[in-house]
Amino acid sequence: MVPAGNIDTGDDGNQKFTPDAEFSAQAHLKSQEDYETLYKRSIDDPEAFWSEVAADCHFFKKWDRVLQWNSPFAKWFVGAETNVSYNCLEHQINQGRGDHTAILWEGEPTNQDGSPKEVVQLSYKTLLAEVCKFANGLKKLGISRGDRVTLYMPMIPELAIAMLACARIGAPHSVIFGGFSAQAIADRLQDADSHYVITADGGWRRNKVVPLKSNVDEACGMTKLVKKVVVYKRCGNDIDWNDERDVWWDEVVKGMPDTCDAEHLDAEHMLFLLYTSGSTGKPKGILHTTAGYMVYTAYTAKLIFDLQPDDIYWCTADIGWITGHSYIVYGPLQNGVTTVMYEGAPNEPEWDRFWAICERYGVTKFYTAPTAIRAFMKQGPEWPAKHNLSKLKLLGSVGEPINPAAWHWYHEHIGQQRCPIVDTWWQTETGGVLITPLPGVTPTKPGSATRAFLGIDAAIVDKDGNALEPNENGLLVIRKPWPGMLRGIYGDEARFRKQYWSEIEGVYFTGDGARCDEDGYFWITGRVDDVIKVSGHRLGTAEIESSLVSHPKVAEAAVIGFPDEMTGEAIAAFVTIKGSDKPDSNLKDELRKHVATTLGAIARPKDVRFTDALPKTRSGKIMRRLLRELATKGRVEGDVTTLEDFTTIAQLHKE
Ligand code: WTA
């Protein structure tokens, strides 16, 4: 085996891995010069640049103008008409890929010998037929252009089918991660004013059935909005049934024609909402529209994963998060490759499940999260060593900073020192990747997401917006609009302006801290706001706090994230309780459980501490910084001059 990546320790002491010549030779972008020339053009003349990129996509009607920028509101491909579902399906079939496998799915349950009980392969033609049948079924249920449809489903092909069916008829989808609980579903249904839900009886996770339908039932009880619930039969578990509201998926598609013309949608038609956590208050519905998102996901997927016609591409994310939207469904399908989907846990039945899947299907491109890599590291290299991973050509990482130790392990034990690693930085709001290596071009430095993608004007600034010198820590901002950017927060223009465009005048504020080194490489240090990343899952402190205070015994709660070796960050909750009862460890467990049931297991605090009072400023603001110091270092060292009551800190120290 040729150890790719010629290792070079530069003057700065950073190890650099330069792309293998063989990889570069076959890549879409082959050299630094390719990148520099294109990058310059993309920044100097973005309209010409994006108009050329968009020429690979199919439009029913061409745009009149590439960009209309009325800060902070962007319109891309103004006046054009297109359909993302058409681009993922017919546009591929028309290029001769009809019989090529589009989706290759494996369910979680296994036979005695570890082989999967169920595998489904859908060609582009079959996928089109399934999407059309379901789209016709949705129309028959009364769903039409503009109706928001909520999807709460396991990782099964029907989830992708439902998304593509919604996109086809112009009904924006709102996918909710299957790990969220009833209250979270109800909040999102309410905010999106969504009358239709698509779910399944259950889904398999760690050999157990996740009771999706019963969570939906409970959520429907909390809002009076839902008119129809479509239920896919996945696990055959017992469920309650409401004859007026519920309908089986099989009934919906029965007798439906397998053709359904894709709606000609305006470029700025809403494609989907995806709820995510912010600094304050309830989750916000991030709004993405049709043409810009389509062009951006197609192009980023093509260049960053260097997608080629025979690729078997696997992104292990859940479709309930943006990574799954952009890089399981819309990006890969627009590139005509095979996208692999897996239903369950990485350690079911054993810790080699991912590598077994890679070997079984000859996965060529593999995209996962640092948390998963750290979990595999802990189990040892003997698990991947059991499998033939020689088909792998490229690895990706997303969701949180990848620590160099995990990077090296990934490079050695999964990539076998042969595969370039693309550490991709982006957000729900950005629609697609903004900072990333290009695999045939960019020398990588473990721990850095490297450079800005084409068309992306990223910079590090101080809080007044002044650009900082190399290696100075500051705030990451994006100074020019890009096609995949969010168009708003659903129903809350004021919050959209405040959260993203007012912190630093006139530019998009990411909420991340970072520095940029002398080579123009970005090093992301993490969120500077109250967003926590636990195992790459994005949560807001405010949501967890409101779950805690909904418990009858809790008076006040403050939640913070603190560094954790395995999950990146973990949640600590500081709680004051009502009355004079002495809190005990039973109450700690009860509160952790309460958060898991009201919000979802991913939000369960690792640590709960009781205190008589929370440290606050004189104006009543909780001083999270102090709590963070306490959770991280075990003591408070920083400035406490604005603290109102010093005894709270003394008491917290005692805890
Ligand atoms: C973090 C996930 C460092 C970052 C696609 C961002 C990363 C937040 C990286 C968005 C990376 C994502 N290196 N940090 N490669 N990728 N992040 O919306 O803090 O779930 O702001 O989107 O994840 O999380 P979200």
Residues whose N, C-alpha, C, O or C-beta is under 5 A from the ligand:
A	BS01	WTA	S397 V398 G399 E400 P401 I402 D423 T424 W425 W426 Q427 T428 A449 T510 D512 I524 G526 R527 G536 R538
